[in-house]
Amino acid sequence: AYDGNDDNKSFVGAKLADGTIIKGDALLYSCGPWTKFGTMMGVKYHSAIIPTPDVLTQSVFFAGCGDPEVYPRPDKTAYCTGFP
Protein backbone atom coordinates (compact mmCIF):
# COMPACT_ATOMS: atom_id res chain seq x y z
CA ALA A 1 0.00 0.00 0.00
CA TYR A 2 1.23 3.46 -0.80
CA ASP A 3 0.59 6.84 0.79
CA GLY A 4 0.64 10.01 -1.29
CA ASN A 5 -0.15 11.07 -4.84
CA ASP A 6 1.14 9.50 -8.05
CA ASP A 7 4.26 11.72 -8.09
CA ASN A 8 5.31 11.14 -4.48
CA LYS A 9 4.37 7.67 -3.27
CA SER A 10 5.88 6.09 -0.18
CA PHE A 11 5.45 2.53 1.06
CA VAL A 12 3.31 2.26 4.20
CA GLY A 13 2.38 -1.44 4.33
CA ALA A 14 0.62 -4.33 2.63
CA LYS A 15 -3.00 -4.05 1.53
CA LEU A 16 -4.98 -7.27 1.93
CA ALA A 17 -7.80 -8.40 -0.37
CA ASP A 18 -10.41 -7.15 2.12
CA GLY A 19 -8.85 -3.65 2.11
CA THR A 20 -7.11 -3.98 5.49
CA ILE A 21 -3.64 -2.40 5.53
CA ILE A 22 -0.90 -4.00 7.62
CA LYS A 23 1.59 -1.21 8.31
CA GLY A 24 5.29 -1.73 7.72
CA ASP A 25 8.38 -0.01 6.36
CA ALA A 26 9.55 -2.82 4.07
CA LEU A 27 8.06 -5.62 1.99
CA LEU A 28 9.63 -8.96 1.19
CA TYR A 29 8.12 -10.35 -2.01
CA SER A 30 9.05 -14.01 -2.03
CA CYS A 31 7.82 -16.62 -4.47
CA GLY A 32 8.84 -19.83 -6.18
CA PRO A 33 9.29 -20.71 -9.85
CA TRP A 34 5.61 -21.64 -10.09
CA THR A 35 4.47 -18.03 -9.73
CA LYS A 36 2.63 -16.37 -12.57
CA PHE A 37 3.72 -12.88 -11.49
CA GLY A 38 6.94 -11.43 -12.84
CA THR A 39 9.91 -13.20 -14.38
CA MET A 40 12.02 -15.49 -12.24
CA MET A 41 15.74 -15.44 -13.02
CA GLY A 42 18.64 -17.13 -11.33
CA VAL A 43 21.15 -19.95 -11.38
CA LYS A 44 20.15 -23.54 -10.70
CA TYR A 45 21.99 -25.21 -7.85
CA HIS A 46 21.87 -28.82 -6.75
CA SER A 47 21.24 -29.84 -3.16
CA ALA A 48 21.13 -32.91 -0.95
CA ILE A 49 20.31 -33.69 2.66
CA ILE A 50 22.99 -35.92 4.15
CA PRO A 51 22.42 -37.90 7.37
CA THR A 52 25.15 -37.39 9.99
CA PRO A 53 26.01 -39.67 12.92
CA ASP A 54 25.77 -36.77 15.40
CA VAL A 55 24.41 -33.25 15.47
CA LEU A 56 27.17 -31.18 13.90
CA THR A 57 28.16 -27.75 15.15
CA GLN A 58 25.79 -25.06 13.97
CA SER A 59 28.20 -23.49 11.49
CA VAL A 60 27.92 -22.82 7.79
CA PHE A 61 30.82 -23.86 5.59
CA PHE A 62 31.44 -22.32 2.17
CA ALA A 63 34.38 -20.83 0.34
CA GLY A 64 32.92 -18.93 -2.59
CA CYS A 65 30.91 -19.04 -5.79
CA GLY A 66 30.59 -22.57 -7.04
CA ASP A 67 32.05 -24.25 -3.97
CA PRO A 68 29.85 -26.61 -1.96
CA GLU A 69 28.00 -25.12 0.99
CA VAL A 70 27.23 -27.22 4.08
CA TYR A 71 24.53 -26.22 6.56
CA PRO A 72 24.46 -28.52 9.63
CA ARG A 73 20.96 -28.99 11.03
CA PRO A 74 19.80 -29.95 14.55
CA ASP A 75 18.13 -33.20 13.35
CA LYS A 76 21.42 -35.06 12.61
CA THR A 77 21.44 -34.03 8.94
CA ALA A 78 23.39 -31.55 6.87
CA TYR A 79 21.92 -29.60 3.95
CA CYS A 80 24.53 -29.47 1.19
CA THR A 81 24.27 -27.33 -1.92
CA GLY A 82 26.56 -26.15 -4.67
CA PHE A 83 26.83 -24.92 -8.21
CA PRO A 84 26.94 -27.76 -10.74
N, C-alpha and C positions, 0 to 999 in steps of 0.2 A: 504494500500500500504506500502511496506517496502523498505528501502534503505539499501544497503550493500549486501555482499555475503551471502551464505547459512549459514556460521558459525557465522556471526555477523550481524543479521538483527535488524533494529530499525524501529519502527512505525513512518510514516511520514504523513499519511492521509488516506482517503478513495478513492479507484479507482472506478470510475463509469464505466458502461457498454461500453461507447464510448471511454474509455481510459483516460478521464480527471481525474486528481488527485486533490481532495480538501484537502488542507493541514490542519493538526491538530496534537495535541499531545496526544489525547485520543480518544477512540471509545466506544460508548455505543451501544451494540448489544441488541436490545429489540425486543421481539416477543411474540406472544400469543401461546396458546396450539395447534393451528391449523398449526403451522409451520412444515415443513418437514425436517428442518435442526436441527440436534442435538437432544438431549434428554431433555425434560422438566421435572423437578422434583420440588416438593414443597408440601405444605400443603394446602388443600382446606379450605377456609373460607367462611362464609355466609355473605351476606350484604343486606342492605335495605336502601331505601331513605325515610325518614320520613318528612312529612310536619310540619312546625313549625308556630305558630301564628305570630311571628316577626322574623326579622333577628337576629340570635344569635351572640354573640361575636365571633370573628374569633380566636378561640382557639381550640386546639385538646385535647381531654380527653382520656387518657388510663392509665392503671395501670401496665400492664405487659402481659406476654404471656398467651393467652387464655381469657383475660378480654375483654369486649366490648370496641371498640374504636369509638368515636363520632367526626365527622368532620363537624362543622357548615359551611354552604355555604351561599353566599350572595343572593340566590334566595328564601329565607324563607324555606329551607329544611336543613336536616342534614343527612349526609351519615354515616351510622352505620355499623360496621363490627366486627366480632369476631370469634374466634375458636369455632367450634361446641361442 
